[in-house]
Each structure stands twice: as structure tokens, then as C-alpha cells.
């Protein structure tokens, strides 16, 4: 698939999403005739990924309920992206307080990153079903908080046959999406190792599942001999639900990747996941400069 075809596909997705044209969407949407595709954002904005400050939470400096205040008062950012393992006890009273804190500080709750709940490419039917069951509660929580998506991991077993991995992952995400579509919550995969680092494999999975609620969440890693972050980003852009932004080694590379995203037609959140406060401020400065916001 060439770049032009990829980008024209994004245009189709945006049009069908904005029109709510479920009849023109992926076949899976026909299962839930009342389900409408979630509208895409029409502008770019900057959010703060909680993992960027994970050490502060681990050191007891603040808690998950304080995250909206931290994002607004310390960094003046408009969105936040949670990590599920940093929630304390998500009772309804707890979630109501979190919603109030976000409203009080004018912060949008964007998504929840899900760890420690199984892998999207499990090798047995039992484990695949458990992966789906484990993620349902986080879909419910994301829906209750007003988030638009959850982020999953899809690594697969070490040295897995990629054709087998494709079948396993497609089964897992078909099952999970049957649940998430009813809540209007997108499900995305972040490149966190294993098969999810293979852009060609990811494209094959995204095409196989073929659902407007299923997408990618590109992690802007630093370039290395093992991972071409620019090539990966380019291949994932037609399906991008959001961006996990990390400051690149040079400003020029940051500018290149932001321009690539904008040229593709992507509009949405850039979640800063750069480690530590100094890196967050630097990332915000670069994003504002090249997104022109």
C-alpha cells in the first residue's frame, strides 16, 4: 500500500465517522446497527501521559486523583492519559471524584493505557477470552469517565509464528470490539515489543479486523538499529487513534515526524510521554511550535 492510498483511507474513515455512516463502515459495525463511529477530532491538542511522571507517583508525591490538577496547574495542558495500574480503587465514588477534579480544572480525560491485564496475542483460546474479560472493566471505566479509547499491548509469545499470531490477535480484538463498540470506546495497540513492533504485521492485523473502533497508538521511540520510528509512524498513521509523543534526539526529527502526521491528515491528541518534568516542558514547547497551536 503506497502512502497516497493510506492517506486516502484516513479521509474515508474521517468522513464516515463524522457522518455516523455505520452502513458504510466495517462489516463488524452491522452487528450493532445502533452503533455509530466516534467522530474524529478536528484540531490538534496536547495531553499528558501519566507514565511521564510515574516515578513521582511511585514516590508518593501525588495520587491518581491529583492528575487533572497536575496537568493543568503544573503544565497547563488540556488532556490527560491514564495508566490503569496507577488507579487506586475505582469505585463509583472514586470515579465521580476523578470526573469532578477533571471538570474543575478544565481537563479532558482522553484514554486509559492498560497494562497487566493480558496480551492481545495470547496463544490459547482460554487466554484470549481472559484477555477480553480483563479489559471489559476498563472499557466501562473509560466510558464512564468520558475517555475515547483504551490502549492495549499485543506482543505475542517470543519467536511466535507471525501467521499464527495474526489469527490469535484477530480473534482477541474481534471479541473485545464487540463489547467496546457498544460503549463507543476505541481500542488501540501501542508498539511495546514483539509483533506490535512489526509495522507490516500491524497493517495486516488492522486490515484483518477492519473496524473503525480499532486502531494504532504509535509510540515515538528514539531511532535505533532495531526500530525505524519514522517508517513505523508513516505506516500506522491511517489507523492512528492518538500519538504517544516522546522528544526525539534532535528537533529536526521531531519536526519531521510532526509534519508527517499533519500531512497524513491526522488531527488529534499528542500525549507527551517524555520522562520527567524537564522533558515534558521541552516536549510541550516543540509540539506547540510545530503544530502551531
N, C-alpha and C positions, 0 to 999 in steps of 0.2 A: 504493500500500500504506500503510495507516494504521499508527500506532505500535503499537496493540494487536496487530495481525496480525503485525507484525515481531517483537514480543517473544514471541508465542506460538510462532513458528517457532523461536526460540532454545530455548524449552523443549523442543520436539520434538527438536532436534538433541542437546541435553544428555541426554535420556532414551535416545535410540537409541545415543548414544556410550557412555554408562555401561553399557548392556546389551550392547554389542557386537553390536547387531542389524543386521548388514550387510544382511540380507534386506529390511529396511525403509528402507534408506538410498538414496542417489542411485544411479541406474542404473549409473554407471561402476563402482561397487563390485562389481557382479555379475561383472565381468570377472575380478576376483581374489577367488574365493569364500572364500579363507582370510584375506583382509584384514579386520581389524577396525578400527572407528573409534577414534581415540585418545581416551581418557577426558578429559573436561574437568576443570580444577581445581575444587575445592570450596571454595576460600578465595582471598582476595586476598593478594598479596605484592608486594614492591618489588624490582626489579632495576636494574642499572646498565648503560646502553647505552654501549659503548666510545667511540662518537663524541663523547660529552660531554667526553672527555679526550683527544681526538685530537691536540691541539696538544702535549701532554706527550709523547706517543709520537713525534711528528714531531721534537720537540726532543731525543729520545734519553734522556729521564728514566727510562723503563722500557719493557719489551717485552711482547708479547702473552702470553708465558708467565707474566708477573708479574700479569696482570689479576685472577686469583682472589684473590691476596694484597691487591691494592689495594682491591678491592671489600669484602673482609672487614675488614682492619685499618684502612683509612682511612675507610670509610663504614659499616661494619657492615651490609652488605646481603646478602641471601640468594641473589641470582641475578645472572647476567651475560649480556649480549647482545653477541656479537662482530660485527666488521666484517671481511669476508673479505680485503680489501686490506691489513689490518694483520697477517695471518699471515705468518710468515717462510717457512719451507719445511715444509709439513705432511706430513712423512714419518710413518710409523707410530711411530717412536721419539719424535718431537716430540709427536704426539697423545697418546701414552701419558704423557709428562711433563705435558702440559696436564691430562689427566684426574687424575693424581696430585695436582697442585697444587690443583685444584678440590676433590678429596676431602679433602686435608689442611686446607683452610680452610672446609670445610662449605658450599661454594657450588654452586648448581645452574647448569649451563650451559643456557640457555633457547633461544636461537636464534642463527642467523648471518644478518647483513644482507649481501646480495650486491650488489656494485657492479662495474662494468667487465666484465660478462660478457654484454652484450647486453640488449635490451629485450623485454618481453613482448608488445609490439605492433609487431613488425617487418613491413615491407611486402612481403617476398618469401618464398616457401616455403623457399628456401635459408637465409635469415637466421633464420627461425623455427626450423628444425631445428637451426641452430647455437646459438641461444639455449638450446634444450633440452639439447643436448650439453654446453654450457659449465656448466650448472647441475647436471648429474648428479654431478660430483665433490663439489660442496658438499653435496648431499643425502647422499652416502656419508659425508662427514666429520661432518655433523650427526648422522647415525645413530650413528656410532662414538663420538662424544662424549656421546651421550645427550640431545642437544637435541630439542626437539619440532617445530621449524619452521625454514624459511628464509624470509627476506623478499626479494622481488623488486621491480624497478622496471618500470613499464608506462606510459610517456609517449606513445609513438607519434610519427610524424613531425609536424613543425609544420604546422598548418592541415589536419590529416588529416580526411577524411570520417568521422564517428563511426560510421556504419553499417558502413563498411569496416573501421574499427578494431576494432569488436566481433567481426567474423568472424576477423580475424587473431589477436586476443588469445585468443579461444576455442580456436582451433586450437592455439596455442602451449601453453596451460595444460592442455588435454586430453592432449597428448603428454607434458608434464612430469609430470602427475599419474599417468599410467600407471607411471612409474618411482618417484615418491615414495611412492605408496600402499604399495608392496611393502616399503618401509623404515619405514613408519609415520610419515613426516615430512609435516607440513602445509606448504603453500605459500601465502604471503600477499602481498598488494600494499600498499605504502605510498604515500600520496598525495605523490608527488615531482614534480608538474608534469604538463603535458599532459592526456591523457584521464583519468588517475588522480585528478586534482583535481575531476572532474565526478562528483558523488555519484550522479546519475541514471544516468550511463553505467556506473559501477561496479556499481550494483544490477543493471542489465541483464546485465552480464558474469557476475556471481556467480550469477544465476538461470540463465543460459545454460549455464554449466559445471556447476552443480548437483552439487557433490561435497563431502562432509563434510571432506575434506582441503584444501579451497580456501577462503581467507578474506581478510579485510581486516586491515590493521595501521594504524589511524588515527594520523596524526601530529598532535599537538595544537599546531598553529601558533597564533601570535598572530592575533587577528582583524584583518581588513583589508577594504577595499572589494572586493577581488578574491576573497576566500575567507571564507566563513561557517563557522568551525570548529565551532560548536555544531551547526548543521544537518548538516554533514558527519558529525560523530561520531554523531548520532542515527540517520542513515540506514545507517551502517556497523555499528552495534552488533550486529545479529542475526548477523553473519558475523565478528565480531572474534576474531582469534587472539591478539592482545595489544594493548597500548597503548604508543605512543611518546609518553611524557609530557614536556611542556615547561611550565615555570612560566608561567602566564598573567599579563597585566598587572596583574590585581587578584586578591586572594584570593577575592573573591566569585565571579569567573568560574571559577577553579579548583574551588571548592566546587560550583558549578552543574554542571560537566562530570563531576566525580566522582559526584555524586548521580545524574545522568542515566545513567551507566554502571551504577551499582548498581541503580537502578530497573529497568533493562533485563534484569537477571538475569545480567549479565556477572560472572564471577569469574575471576581470573587475575592475570597479571603486569602491573604498571605499570613500564615501563622508563624510567628517568629519562634524558632526552637533553638536558637543560638544559646550556648550555655553561659549563664551569669549575667549580671546587670549591665556591665560594660558592653558586652557583646549584643545584648538586647537593644541598648540605645544606639549602637552603631548600626545594627540591622534596621531599626526604625528609620534612621537618617537616610540610609541607602534606598530603602523602599520608597520613602516619600519623594526622594529626589528623582528616581527613575519611573515611578508610577505617576509622578506629577500630581500628587494629592497633598 
